[in-house]
Amino acid sequence: MKHQLIDVRKVSKKYKGNVYALKNINFSVKQGEFVYVIGASGAGKSTLLKFLYREEEQTFGSIKIGNTLVSRINHKQLYLLRRKLGVVMQKDLFLSDRTVFENIAVSIEAVSAAKSNEIALRTNDVLEVVGMVGMNDRKINELSIGQQKRVAIARAIVNYPTIVIADEPTANLDAKAALEIMKLFFKINSMGTTIIMATHDSTMVNTVRERVLELNHGELIRDEQEGGYTRYPDNKDVYIW
């Protein structure tokens, strides 16, 4: 039986003026799931993902990754959480004057004290996974956008995370490149890694059926899984904090 890996309970983000970016979000994710997070721009997708890797903090509610309550991790210990997580952002940030190898290696160095031979081994392993063998010495600015996205994914998985969080990873790609990147995420998921992906790609969501969390104006209105779904049309829960 797959164990529960993520648990989100009564999570809200409130700003001044009683404005909510997210309101009373509840869901859990099991080990090995692939979860799409969908919704229009401004629905709260990116905010929700940022809560998971503590880029932002919720105003109310709790988030657990494994047995760890995310809000209670102090900043000096955040690297321990991020060892469990790989993050692929919509806009990839690279060291533009460095090589592919160097851009991946820095992710290992940020969370561990690995030796140079281990760094090389792990970097070559993930480059093989993402189909970039032999590209170690290429500069980032010499790569196509699709190749850069592969490097970003390699960087996200190089510490062997249990969860990969991806925010609109195909947003700037043409249809062919987007399909190849999605195949890569499915491949990584097939290895046992949990994937949480925010996306606007309704074609992919409808073609490759996985679990869907739908947000609308900061509220969770749908949690659809294989074999059925739970719909929250009004989200009229009483908010007690």
ROSE-4610 file (N, C-alpha, C; in Angstrom, 1 decimal, always signed):
// ROSE-4610
residu = [M/M/M/K/K/K/H/H/H/Q/Q/Q/L/L/L/I/I/I/D/D/D/V/V/V/R/R/R/K/K/K/V/V/V/S/S/S/K/K/K/K/K/K/Y/Y/Y/K/K/K/G/G/G/N/N/N/V/V/V/Y/Y/Y/A/A/A/L/L/L/K/K/K/N/N/N/I/I/I/N/N/N/F/F/F/S/S/S/V/V/V/K/K/K/Q/Q/Q/G/G/G/E/E/E/F/F/F/V/V/V/Y/Y/Y/V/V/V/I/I/I/G/G/G/A/A/A/S/S/S/G/G/G/A/A/A/G/G/G/K/K/K/S/S/S/T/T/T/L/L/L/L/L/L/K/K/K/F/F/F/L/L/L/Y/Y/Y/R/R/R/E/E/E/E/E/E/E/E/E/Q/Q/Q/T/T/T/F/F/F/G/G/G/S/S/S/I/I/I/K/K/K/I/I/I/G/G/G/N/N/N/T/T/T/L/L/L/V/V/V/S/S/S/R/R/R/I/I/I/N/N/N/H/H/H/K/K/K/Q/Q/Q/L/L/L/Y/Y/Y/L/L/L/L/L/L/R/R/R/R/R/R/K/K/K/L/L/L/G/G/G/V/V/V/V/V/V/M/M/M/Q/Q/Q/K/K/K/D/D/D/L/L/L/F/F/F/L/L/L/S/S/S/D/D/D/R/R/R/T/T/T/V/V/V/F/F/F/E/E/E/N/N/N/I/I/I/A/A/A/V/V/V/S/S/S/I/I/I/E/E/E/A/A/A/V/V/V/S/S/S/A/A/A/A/A/A/K/K/K/S/S/S/N/N/N/E/E/E/I/I/I/A/A/A/L/L/L/R/R/R/T/T/T/N/N/N/D/D/D/V/V/V/L/L/L/E/E/E/V/V/V/V/V/V/G/G/G/M/M/M/V/V/V/G/G/G/M/M/M/N/N/N/D/D/D/R/R/R/K/K/K/I/I/I/N/N/N/E/E/E/L/L/L/S/S/S/I/I/I/G/G/G/Q/Q/Q/Q/Q/Q/K/K/K/R/R/R/V/V/V/A/A/A/I/I/I/A/A/A/R/R/R/A/A/A/I/I/I/V/V/V/N/N/N/Y/Y/Y/P/P/P/T/T/T/I/I/I/V/V/V/I/I/I/A/A/A/D/D/D/E/E/E/P/P/P/T/T/T/A/A/A/N/N/N/L/L/L/D/D/D/A/A/A/K/K/K/A/A/A/A/A/A/L/L/L/E/E/E/I/I/I/M/M/M/K/K/K/L/L/L/F/F/F/F/F/F/K/K/K/I/I/I/N/N/N/S/S/S/M/M/M/G/G/G/T/T/T/T/T/T/I/I/I/I/I/I/M/M/M/A/A/A/T/T/T/H/H/H/D/D/D/S/S/S/T/T/T/M/M/M/V/V/V/N/N/N/T/T/T/V/V/V/R/R/R/E/E/E/R/R/R/V/V/V/L/L/L/E/E/E/L/L/L/N/N/N/H/H/H/G/G/G/E/E/E/L/L/L/I/I/I/R/R/R/D/D/D/E/E/E/Q/Q/Q/E/E/E/G/G/G/G/G/G/Y/Y/Y/T/T/T/R/R/R/Y/Y/Y/P/P/P/D/D/D/N/N/N/K/K/K/D/D/D/V/V/V/Y/Y/Y/I/I/I/W/W/W]
num = [1/1/1/2/2/2/3/3/3/4/4/4/5/5/5/6/6/6/7/7/7/8/8/8/9/9/9/10/10/10/11/11/11/12/12/12/13/13/13/14/14/14/15/15/15/16/16/16/17/17/17/18/18/18/19/19/19/20/20/20/21/21/21/22/22/22/23/23/23/24/24/24/25/25/25/26/26/26/27/27/27/28/28/28/29/29/29/30/30/30/31/31/31/32/32/32/33/33/33/34/34/34/35/35/35/36/36/36/37/37/37/38/38/38/39/39/39/40/40/40/41/41/41/42/42/42/43/43/43/44/44/44/45/45/45/46/46/46/47/47/47/48/48/48/49/49/49/50/50/50/51/51/51/52/52/52/53/53/53/54/54/54/55/55/55/56/56/56/57/57/57/58/58/58/59/59/59/60/60/60/61/61/61/62/62/62/63/63/63/64/64/64/65/65/65/66/66/66/67/67/67/68/68/68/69/69/69/70/70/70/71/71/71/72/72/72/73/73/73/74/74/74/75/75/75/76/76/76/77/77/77/78/78/78/79/79/79/80/80/80/81/81/81/82/82/82/83/83/83/84/84/84/85/85/85/86/86/86/87/87/87/88/88/88/89/89/89/90/90/90/91/91/91/92/92/92/93/93/93/94/94/94/95/95/95/96/96/96/97/97/97/98/98/98/99/99/99/100/100/100/101/101/101/102/102/102/103/103/103/104/104/104/105/105/105/106/106/106/107/107/107/108/108/108/109/109/109/110/110/110/111/111/111/112/112/112/113/113/113/114/114/114/115/115/115/116/116/116/117/117/117/118/118/118/119/119/119/120/120/120/121/121/121/122/122/122/123/123/123/124/124/124/125/125/125/126/126/126/127/127/127/128/128/128/129/129/129/130/130/130/131/131/131/132/132/132/133/133/133/134/134/134/135/135/135/136/136/136/137/137/137/138/138/138/139/139/139/140/140/140/141/141/141/142/142/142/143/143/143/144/144/144/145/145/145/146/146/146/147/147/147/148/148/148/149/149/149/150/150/150/151/151/151/152/152/152/153/153/153/154/154/154/155/155/155/156/156/156/157/157/157/158/158/158/159/159/159/160/160/160/161/161/161/162/162/162/163/163/163/164/164/164/165/165/165/166/166/166/167/167/167/168/168/168/169/169/169/170/170/170/171/171/171/172/172/172/173/173/173/174/174/174/175/175/175/176/176/176/177/177/177/178/178/178/179/179/179/180/180/180/181/181/181/182/182/182/183/183/183/184/184/184/185/185/185/186/186/186/187/187/187/188/188/188/189/189/189/190/190/190/191/191/191/192/192/192/193/193/193/194/194/194/195/195/195/196/196/196/197/197/197/198/198/198/199/199/199/200/200/200/201/201/201/202/202/202/203/203/203/204/204/204/205/205/205/206/206/206/207/207/207/208/208/208/209/209/209/210/210/210/211/211/211/212/212/212/213/213/213/214/214/214/215/215/215/216/216/216/217/217/217/218/218/218/219/219/219/220/220/220/221/221/221/222/222/222/223/223/223/224/224/224/225/225/225/226/226/226/227/227/227/228/228/228/229/229/229/230/230/230/231/231/231/232/232/232/233/233/233/234/234/234/235/235/235/236/236/236/237/237/237/238/238/238/239/239/239/240/240/240/241/241/241]
x = [+0.8/+0.0/+0.9/+0.6/+1.3/+1.0/+2.0/+1.7/+1.5/+0.9/+0.6/+1.9/+2.1/+3.4/+3.2/+2.1/+1.8/+0.4/+0.2/-1.1/-1.3/-2.3/-2.6/-3.9/-4.0/-5.2/-5.5/-6.7/-7.3/-6.3/-5.6/-4.5/-5.1/-4.8/-5.2/-4.1/-4.1/-3.2/-4.0/-3.9/-4.7/-3.8/-4.3/-3.5/-4.4/-3.8/-4.6/-5.8/-6.9/-8.1/-9.0/-8.7/-9.5/-9.4/-8.3/-8.1/-7.4/-8.0/-7.4/-6.8/-5.5/-5.0/-5.4/-5.5/-6.0/-6.9/-7.9/-8.8/-9.3/-8.9/-9.4/-9.1/-7.8/-7.4/-7.1/-7.7/-7.6/-7.3/-6.2/-6.0/-4.8/-4.7/-3.5/-3.0/-1.7/-1.1/-0.3/-0.5/+0.2/+1.5/+2.4/+3.7/+3.4/+4.1/+4.1/+2.9/+2.1/+1.0/+1.6/+0.8/+1.0/-0.2/+0.0/-1.1/-1.0/-2.0/-2.1/-2.8/-2.2/-2.9/-3.3/-4.6/-5.1/-5.9/-6.2/-7.0/-6.5/-7.3/-7.0/-5.8/-5.2/-4.2/-4.8/-4.0/-4.5/-5.3/-5.5/-6.3/-5.6/-4.3/-3.5/-2.6/-2.4/-1.6/-0.2/+0.5/+1.9/+2.0/+1.1/+1.1/+1.1/+0.2/+0.1/+1.4/+2.0/+3.3/+4.4/+4.4/+5.4/+5.3/+4.1/+3.9/+4.6/+4.6/+5.1/+6.6/+7.3/+8.7/+9.2/+8.2/+8.5/+9.1/+8.8/+9.2/+8.3/+7.0/+6.1/+5.5/+4.9/+4.2/+2.8/+1.9/+0.5/+0.2/-1.0/-1.4/-2.1/-2.9/-3.6/-3.4/-3.6/-3.6/-2.2/-2.1/-0.9/-0.6/+0.7/+1.2/+2.3/+2.1/+3.0/+3.6/+5.0/+5.7/+6.2/+5.7/+6.1/+5.6/+6.6/+6.2/+6.6/+7.0/+7.5/+6.5/+6.2/+5.3/+6.1/+5.8/+6.7/+6.8/+5.8/+5.8/+6.8/+7.1/+8.0/+9.5/+9.8/+11.2/+11.8/+12.9/+13.6/+14.4/+14.8/+15.4/+16.8/+17.5/+18.7/+18.6/+17.4/+17.1/+16.3/+16.0/+15.2/+15.9/+17.2/+17.9/+17.5/+17.1/+16.7/+15.4/+14.5/+13.2/+13.5/+14.3/+14.5/+15.4/+16.0/+16.6/+15.5/+14.3/+13.2/+12.5/+12.7/+12.0/+12.8/+12.3/+12.9/+11.9/+12.4/+11.5/+11.9/+10.9/+11.1/+10.2/+10.8/+10.0/+9.6/+8.6/+8.2/+9.3/+10.0/+11.1/+12.4/+13.2/+14.4/+15.5/+16.1/+17.2/+18.5/+19.4/+20.6/+21.8/+23.0/+24.2/+24.6/+24.3/+24.4/+25.8/+26.8/+28.2/+28.8/+28.0/+28.5/+28.0/+28.6/+28.3/+27.0/+26.5/+25.4/+25.8/+27.0/+27.5/+27.5/+28.1/+28.2/+26.8/+25.9/+24.6/+23.8/+24.1/+23.5/+24.3/+25.6/+26.4/+26.1/+25.8/+25.6/+24.4/+23.4/+22.3/+22.7/+23.7/+24.1/+24.9/+25.7/+26.6/+25.7/+24.6/+23.7/+23.1/+23.0/+22.3/+23.1/+24.3/+25.2/+26.7/+27.5/+28.9/+29.5/+28.9/+29.4/+30.8/+31.5/+32.8/+32.7/+33.8/+33.7/+33.4/+33.9/+33.6/+32.1/+31.5/+30.1/+29.2/+29.6/+28.9/+28.9/+30.1/+30.2/+29.3/+29.3/+28.5/+27.0/+26.6/+25.2/+24.7/+25.6/+25.3/+25.1/+26.1/+26.0/+24.8/+24.4/+23.2/+21.9/+21.8/+20.5/+20.6/+21.7/+21.8/+21.3/+21.6/+21.2/+19.7/+19.1/+17.7/+16.9/+17.5/+16.7/+17.2/+18.0/+18.4/+19.4/+20.3/+21.3/+22.7/+22.9/+24.3/+25.2/+26.4/+27.4/+27.3/+26.4/+26.2/+26.8/+27.6/+28.1/+28.8/+29.6/+30.5/+29.8/+28.6/+27.9/+27.5/+27.6/+27.1/+25.6/+24.9/+23.5/+22.9/+23.6/+23.1/+23.3/+24.0/+24.1/+23.0/+22.1/+21.1/+19.7/+18.9/+17.5/+16.7/+15.6/+14.7/+14.3/+14.0/+13.7/+14.8/+16.0/+17.2/+17.4/+17.2/+17.4/+16.4/+15.2/+14.2/+14.6/+15.2/+15.7/+16.8/+17.7/+18.7/+18.0/+17.0/+16.3/+15.7/+15.2/+14.6/+15.7/+16.8/+18.0/+18.4/+18.5/+18.9/+17.9/+16.6/+15.6/+15.7/+16.1/+16.1/+17.5/+18.5/+19.9/+20.1/+19.3/+19.4/+18.4/+17.9/+17.0/+15.8/+15.0/+13.9/+12.8/+12.0/+10.8/+9.6/+9.7/+8.7/+9.3/+8.7/+9.1/+7.9/+8.2/+7.1/+7.5/+6.5/+6.8/+5.7/+6.1/+5.2/+5.2/+4.2/+4.0/+5.3/+5.8/+7.1/+7.1/+5.9/+5.8/+5.3/+5.2/+4.5/+5.2/+6.5/+7.2/+7.7/+7.2/+7.7/+6.7/+7.2/+6.2/+5.6/+4.7/+3.9/+4.8/+5.7/+6.6/+7.5/+8.1/+9.0/+8.2/+7.0/+6.2/+5.8/+5.5/+5.2/+6.4/+7.6/+8.8/+9.0/+8.8/+9.0/+8.0/+6.8/+5.7/+6.1/+6.6/+7.0/+8.1/+9.0/+10.0/+9.5/+8.5/+7.9/+7.2/+6.5/+5.9/+6.9/+8.1/+9.1/+9.7/+9.9/+10.3/+9.3/+8.0/+7.0/+7.0/+7.2/+7.2/+8.3/+9.4/+10.4/+10.1/+8.9/+8.4/+8.3/+8.8/+8.8/+7.4/+7.0/+5.7/+5.8/+4.9/+4.9/+3.7/+3.9/+2.9/+3.1/+2.2/+2.5/+1.4/+1.6/+0.7/+0.8/-0.3/-0.3/-1.6/-1.4/-2.5/-2.8/-2.0/-2.1/-3.3/-4.5/-5.7/-5.7/-5.0/-4.9/-4.2/-3.1/-2.3/-3.1/-3.8/-4.6/-5.7/-6.3/-7.4/-7.0/-5.7/-5.2/-4.6/-3.7/-3.1/-3.7/-4.7/-5.5/-4.8/-4.6/-4.0/-4.9/-4.6/-5.4/-5.3/-6.4/-6.5/-7.1/-6.3/-6.8/-7.1/-8.3/-8.6/-8.9/-8.3/-8.4/-9.2/-10.0/-10.8/-10.9/-10.3/-10.2/-9.8/-8.7/-8.1/-8.8/-9.9/-10.6/-10.4/-10.4/-10.3/-11.7/-12.0/-13.3/-13.5/-12.3/-12.4/-11.2/-11.4/-10.3/-10.7/-10.3/-10.7/-9.6/-10.0/-9.1/-9.6/-8.7/-9.2/-10.3/-11.4/-12.5/-13.5/-13.3/-14.3/-13.7/-14.5/-14.0/-14.8/-14.2/-15.0/-15.0/-16.2/-16.4/-16.8/-16.2/-16.6/-17.2/-18.5/-19.0/-19.1/-19.3/-19.5/-18.5/-17.8/-16.8/-17.3/-18.4/-19.1/-18.7/-17.5/-17.0/-17.0/-17.2/-17.0/-15.5/-15.0/-13.6/-13.3/-12.8/-12.4/-10.9/-10.3/-8.8/-8.4]
y = [-1.2/+0.0/+1.3/+2.2/+3.4/+4.3/+4.9/+5.7/+7.2/+7.9/+9.3/+10.1/+10.9/+11.7/+13.2/+13.7/+15.1/+15.3/+16.1/+16.3/+17.8/+18.4/+19.8/+20.0/+20.7/+20.9/+22.3/+22.7/+24.1/+25.2/+25.1/+26.0/+27.2/+28.4/+29.7/+30.6/+31.5/+32.7/+33.9/+34.8/+36.0/+37.2/+38.2/+39.5/+40.6/+41.7/+42.9/+43.1/+43.6/+43.9/+42.7/+41.6/+40.4/+39.7/+39.9/+39.2/+37.9/+36.9/+35.5/+35.1/+34.6/+34.0/+32.5/+31.9/+30.6/+30.5/+29.7/+29.6/+28.2/+27.7/+26.5/+25.3/+25.1/+24.0/+22.8/+21.7/+20.4/+19.3/+18.6/+17.4/+16.6/+15.4/+14.6/+13.9/+13.6/+12.9/+11.7/+10.6/+9.4/+9.3/+8.5/+8.2/+7.7/+8.3/+7.8/+8.3/+9.2/+9.8/+10.8/+11.0/+12.1/+13.0/+14.3/+15.2/+16.5/+16.7/+18.0/+19.0/+20.2/+21.3/+22.3/+22.5/+23.3/+24.5/+25.4/+26.6/+27.8/+28.8/+30.0/+30.7/+31.6/+32.5/+33.2/+33.3/+33.9/+33.0/+31.8/+30.9/+30.4/+30.6/+30.2/+29.0/+28.5/+27.3/+27.5/+28.6/+28.8/+29.0/+29.8/+30.0/+28.7/+27.8/+26.5/+25.7/+25.7/+25.0/+25.6/+26.9/+27.5/+27.2/+26.9/+26.5/+25.2/+24.3/+22.9/+22.9/+23.8/+23.9/+25.1/+25.7/+26.8/+28.0/+28.3/+29.6/+30.7/+30.3/+31.2/+30.4/+31.1/+30.5/+30.8/+29.8/+30.1/+30.9/+31.5/+32.3/+31.4/+30.5/+29.5/+28.1/+27.1/+25.7/+25.1/+23.8/+23.1/+22.3/+22.1/+21.2/+20.3/+19.0/+18.0/+17.3/+17.2/+16.4/+15.2/+14.0/+12.9/+13.1/+13.1/+13.3/+14.7/+15.6/+16.9/+18.0/+18.8/+19.9/+21.0/+21.4/+22.3/+23.7/+24.2/+25.5/+25.6/+24.4/+24.4/+24.2/+24.2/+24.0/+25.4/+25.6/+26.9/+27.0/+28.2/+28.5/+27.8/+27.6/+26.9/+25.4/+24.9/+23.5/+23.2/+24.3/+24.2/+23.2/+23.2/+22.3/+20.9/+20.5/+19.1/+18.8/+19.8/+19.6/+19.5/+20.4/+20.5/+19.4/+18.6/+17.3/+16.4/+16.5/+15.6/+16.1/+17.3/+17.9/+18.3/+18.2/+18.8/+19.8/+20.9/+22.0/+22.4/+22.4/+22.9/+24.1/+25.3/+26.5/+26.8/+27.7/+28.1/+28.8/+29.7/+30.4/+29.8/+29.2/+28.5/+29.5/+29.4/+30.3/+29.5/+29.9/+29.2/+30.2/+29.6/+30.4/+30.4/+31.5/+31.5/+31.4/+31.7/+31.6/+30.2/+29.4/+28.0/+27.0/+25.8/+24.7/+23.9/+23.0/+22.2/+21.4/+20.8/+20.1/+21.0/+22.2/+23.1/+23.5/+23.7/+24.1/+23.0/+21.8/+20.7/+20.4/+20.5/+20.2/+21.1/+22.4/+23.3/+22.9/+22.2/+21.7/+20.7/+19.9/+18.9/+19.5/+20.5/+21.2/+22.0/+22.4/+23.3/+22.5/+21.2/+20.5/+19.3/+19.2/+18.1/+18.4/+17.6/+17.8/+16.6/+16.4/+15.3/+15.5/+14.4/+14.4/+14.6/+15.1/+15.5/+14.3/+13.1/+11.9/+11.5/+11.7/+11.4/+12.4/+13.7/+14.7/+14.4/+14.0/+13.6/+12.4/+11.4/+10.2/+10.6/+11.3/+11.7/+12.6/+13.5/+14.4/+13.6/+12.7/+11.9/+11.0/+10.5/+9.7/+10.4/+11.6/+12.4/+12.9/+13.2/+13.6/+12.5/+11.3/+10.1/+10.0/+10.2/+10.1/+11.1/+12.3/+13.4/+13.4/+12.5/+12.5/+13.5/+13.8/+14.9/+14.3/+13.1/+12.5/+13.2/+13.5/+14.1/+15.6/+16.2/+17.7/+18.4/+17.7/+18.2/+19.6/+19.7/+20.9/+22.0/+21.8/+22.9/+24.0/+25.2/+26.4/+26.4/+26.9/+27.0/+27.8/+28.9/+29.8/+29.2/+28.0/+27.4/+26.4/+26.2/+25.2/+25.8/+24.9/+25.4/+25.5/+26.1/+26.2/+24.8/+23.9/+22.5/+21.8/+22.0/+21.4/+22.1/+23.4/+24.0/+23.5/+23.2/+22.6/+21.2/+20.5/+19.1/+19.3/+20.3/+20.6/+20.9/+21.8/+22.1/+20.9/+20.0/+18.7/+17.9/+17.8/+17.1/+17.6/+18.9/+19.6/+19.3/+19.2/+18.9/+17.5/+16.6/+15.2/+14.7/+15.5/+15.0/+14.6/+15.1/+14.7/+13.6/+13.0/+11.8/+12.2/+13.2/+13.6/+12.6/+12.6/+11.7/+12.5/+13.8/+14.6/+15.6/+15.7/+16.8/+17.7/+19.0/+20.0/+20.8/+20.9/+21.6/+22.6/+23.9/+25.0/+25.3/+24.9/+25.2/+24.9/+23.7/+23.4/+23.4/+23.4/+23.4/+24.7/+25.7/+27.0/+27.7/+27.6/+28.4/+27.5/+26.3/+25.3/+25.1/+24.8/+24.4/+23.1/+22.7/+21.5/+20.2/+20.1/+18.9/+18.8/+20.0/+20.0/+19.8/+20.3/+20.1/+18.7/+18.0/+16.6/+15.8/+16.1/+15.4/+15.6/+16.8/+17.1/+16.4/+16.3/+15.6/+14.1/+13.6/+12.1/+11.9/+12.9/+12.8/+12.8/+13.7/+13.7/+12.3/+11.8/+10.5/+9.4/+9.5/+8.5/+8.6/+9.8/+10.0/+9.5/+9.8/+9.3/+7.7/+7.1/+5.6/+5.0/+5.8/+5.4/+5.5/+6.0/+6.0/+7.4/+8.4/+9.8/+10.4/+11.0/+11.7/+13.1/+13.3/+14.6/+15.4/+16.7/+17.7/+18.8/+18.9/+19.8/+20.8/+22.0/+23.1/+23.2/+23.3/+23.3/+24.0/+24.6/+25.1/+24.2/+23.1/+22.3/+21.3/+21.8/+21.0/+19.8/+19.9/+18.7/+17.6/+17.9/+16.8/+16.3/+17.1/+16.7/+15.8/+16.1/+15.3/+14.0/+14.0/+12.9/+11.8/+12.3/+11.4/+11.6/+10.7/+10.9/+10.6/+11.6/+11.5/+12.2/+12.2/+13.0/+14.5/+15.2/+16.6/+17.3/+18.4/+19.3/+20.6/+21.1/+22.3/+23.5/+24.6/+25.8/+26.8/+27.6/+28.7/+29.8/+30.9/+32.1/+31.7/+30.8/+30.4/+29.3/+28.8/+27.7/+26.4/+25.3/+23.9/+23.5/+23.4/+23.1/+21.7/+21.1/+19.7/+18.9/+17.7/+16.7/+15.4/+15.3/+14.2/+13.1/+11.9/+10.8/+9.7/+8.8/+7.6/+6.9/+6.6/+5.9/+6.9/+8.2/+9.1/+10.4/+11.3/+12.5/+13.1/+14.0/+14.7/+16.2/+16.8/+18.1/+19.0/+20.2/+21.1/+22.4/+22.4/+23.4/+24.8/+24.8/+26.1/+26.3/+25.2/+25.4/+26.2/+25.8/+26.6/+26.1/+25.6/+25.2/+26.4/+26.1/+27.2/+27.3/+28.5/+28.7/+29.0/+28.1/+28.3/+28.1/+29.1/+29.0/+28.9]
z = [+0.0/+0.0/+0.0/-0.9/-0.9/+0.3/+0.9/+2.1/+1.7/+2.6/+2.4/+2.4/+1.4/+1.4/+1.6/+1.2/+1.4/+2.0/+3.0/+3.6/+3.8/+3.1/+3.2/+3.8/+4.9/+5.7/+6.0/+5.6/+5.8/+5.5/+4.4/+4.1/+3.4/+3.8/+3.2/+3.2/+2.2/+2.2/+2.1/+3.2/+3.3/+3.2/+2.5/+2.4/+3.0/+3.1/+3.6/+2.8/+3.6/+2.9/+2.8/+3.5/+3.5/+2.1/+1.5/+0.1/+0.3/-0.3/-0.2/-1.6/-1.5/-2.7/-2.7/-1.6/-1.4/-0.2/-0.2/+0.9/+1.2/+2.4/+2.9/+2.0/+1.6/+0.7/+1.5/+1.1/+1.7/+0.7/+0.8/+0.0/+0.5/+0.1/+0.4/-0.8/-0.9/-2.0/-1.5/-2.2/-1.8/-2.6/-2.1/-2.8/-4.2/-5.2/-6.5/-7.4/-6.8/-7.6/-8.6/-9.6/-10.6/-10.5/-10.1/-9.8/-10.7/-11.5/-12.2/-11.3/-11.2/-10.6/-11.7/-11.9/-13.0/-12.5/-13.4/-13.1/-13.9/-14.0/-14.8/-14.1/-14.9/-14.3/-13.1/-12.0/-10.8/-9.9/-10.3/-9.5/-8.2/-8.1/-6.9/-7.1/-8.3/-8.6/-8.1/-8.5/-8.2/-6.7/-6.1/-4.6/-3.9/-4.3/-3.6/-3.7/-4.9/-5.1/-4.2/-4.1/-3.3/-1.9/-1.4/+0.0/+0.2/-0.7/-0.6/-0.4/-1.1/-0.9/-0.1/+0.6/+1.6/+1.0/-0.3/-0.9/-0.3/+0.0/+0.7/+1.8/+2.8/+3.9/+3.9/+4.2/+4.3/+5.6/+5.5/+6.7/+7.7/+7.2/+8.1/+7.6/+8.5/+8.1/+8.2/+7.8/+7.9/+6.7/+6.5/+5.4/+5.9/+5.7/+6.1/+4.9/+4.8/+3.8/+4.6/+4.3/+5.2/+6.6/+7.5/+8.9/+9.4/+8.4/+8.7/+8.5/+9.6/+9.5/+8.9/+7.6/+6.9/+7.6/+8.2/+8.8/+10.0/+10.6/+11.8/+11.5/+10.2/+9.8/+9.8/+10.6/+10.6/+9.3/+9.0/+7.7/+7.6/+8.7/+8.6/+8.3/+8.5/+8.2/+6.9/+6.2/+5.0/+4.0/+3.9/+3.0/+3.2/+4.4/+4.7/+4.0/+4.0/+3.3/+1.8/+1.3/-0.1/-0.7/+0.2/-0.3/-0.8/-0.2/-0.5/-1.8/-2.2/-3.2/-4.4/-5.6/-6.8/-7.4/-7.8/-8.2/-9.6/-10.5/-11.9/-12.0/-12.2/-12.3/-13.7/-13.9/-15.2/-16.0/-15.3/-15.9/-15.2/-16.0/-15.5/-15.2/-14.0/-13.7/-13.7/-14.6/-14.7/-14.4/-14.2/-14.2/-15.7/-16.4/-17.8/-18.4/-17.5/-18.0/-17.7/-17.1/-16.7/-17.6/-17.5/-18.3/-17.8/-18.6/-18.2/-16.9/-16.9/-15.7/-14.5/-14.6/-13.5/-12.9/-13.8/-13.4/-12.6/-13.0/-12.2/-10.9/-11.0/-9.8/-8.7/-9.0/-7.9/-7.1/-7.6/-6.9/-5.9/-6.2/-5.3/-4.1/-4.5/-3.5/-2.5/-3.0/-2.1/-1.0/-1.1/-0.1/+0.5/+0.0/+0.6/+0.4/+1.0/+0.9/+0.1/-1.0/-1.9/-2.4/-2.6/-3.2/-4.7/-5.3/-6.8/-7.6/-7.3/-8.1/-8.0/-6.8/-6.6/-7.4/-7.4/-8.1/-9.6/-10.1/-11.6/-11.9/-11.0/-11.3/-11.3/-10.3/-10.2/-11.4/-11.7/-12.8/-14.1/-14.4/-15.6/-15.6/-14.5/-14.4/-14.8/-14.2/-14.5/-16.0/-16.5/-17.9/-18.8/-18.4/-19.2/-19.1/-17.9/-17.7/-18.6/-18.7/-19.5/-20.9/-21.4/-22.8/-23.2/-22.3/-22.6/-22.4/-22.7/-22.6/-23.5/-23.0/-23.8/-23.9/-23.2/-23.2/-22.0/-21.2/-19.9/-20.1/-21.2/-21.4/-22.2/-22.6/-23.3/-22.4/-22.9/-22.1/-22.2/-21.2/-21.2/-22.3/-22.6/-23.7/-25.1/-25.2/-26.5/-26.7/-25.7/-25.8/-26.3/-26.9/-27.2/-25.9/-26.0/-24.9/-24.3/-25.2/-24.8/-24.1/-24.6/-24.0/-22.6/-22.5/-21.2/-20.2/-20.7/-19.7/-19.3/-20.1/-19.7/-18.7/-18.8/-17.8/-16.5/-16.6/-15.3/-14.6/-15.4/-14.8/-14.2/-15.0/-14.5/-13.1/-13.0/-11.8/-10.7/-11.0/-10.0/-9.5/-10.3/-9.8/-9.4/-9.4/-9.2/-7.7/-6.8/-5.4/-5.0/-6.0/-5.9/-5.0/-5.3/-4.5/-4.5/-3.5/-3.5/-4.2/-4.3/-4.9/-5.9/-7.1/-8.0/-8.2/-8.0/-8.1/-9.4/-10.3/-11.6/-11.8/-12.1/-12.3/-13.8/-14.5/-15.9/-16.7/-16.6/-17.2/-18.8/-19.4/-20.9/-21.4/-20.6/-21.0/-22.1/-22.2/-23.3/-24.4/-24.5/-25.5/-26.6/-27.8/-28.9/-28.6/-29.4/-29.1/-29.1/-30.0/-30.0/-28.8/-28.5/-27.3/-26.0/-26.0/-24.8/-24.6/-25.6/-25.5/-25.0/-25.5/-25.1/-23.6/-23.2/-21.7/-20.9/-21.3/-20.6/-20.5/-21.6/-21.6/-20.6/-20.4/-19.5/-18.0/-17.8/-16.4/-16.1/-17.1/-16.9/-16.7/-17.3/-17.1/-15.7/-15.2/-13.8/-12.8/-13.1/-12.2/-12.2/-13.4/-13.4/-12.6/-12.2/-11.4/-9.9/-9.6/-8.2/-7.6/-8.4/-7.9/-8.0/-7.0/-7.0/-7.8/-8.6/-9.4/-9.1/-8.8/-8.6/-9.7/-10.6/-11.8/-12.0/-11.9/-12.4/-13.9/-14.5/-16.0/-16.6/-17.7/-18.5/-19.7/-19.8/-21.0/-20.9/-21.2/-21.1/-22.0/-23.1/-24.0/-23.4/-22.7/-22.0/-20.9/-20.1/-18.9/-19.4/-20.5/-21.0/-21.7/-22.2/-23.0/-22.1/-21.2/-20.3/-18.9/-18.6/-17.4/-16.1/-15.3/-14.0/-13.0/-11.8/-10.8/-11.1/-10.9/-11.2/-10.0/-9.6/-8.6/-9.3/-9.3/-10.0/-9.0/-9.2/-8.4/-9.2/-8.5/-9.1/-8.0/-8.4/-7.4/-6.0/-6.0/-4.7/-4.0/-4.5/-3.9/-4.7/-4.0/-4.6/-5.0/-6.3/-6.7/-7.3/-7.5/-8.0/-7.6/-7.2/-7.0/-7.7/-8.9/-9.8/-9.9/-9.6/-9.6/-10.5/-10.8/-11.7/-11.0/-11.7/-11.1/-10.5/-10.6/-10.1/-9.6/-9.1/-8.6/-7.5/-6.8/-5.7/-6.2/-6.3/-6.7/-5.6/-5.5/-4.5/-5.1/-5.6/-6.4/-5.7/-4.4/-3.7/-2.7/-2.2/-1.2/+0.0/+0.5/+1.6/+3.0/+3.1/+4.5/+5.4/+6.6/+7.7/+8.0/+7.9/+8.1/+9.6/+10.3/+11.7/+11.8/+12.4/+12.5/+14.0]
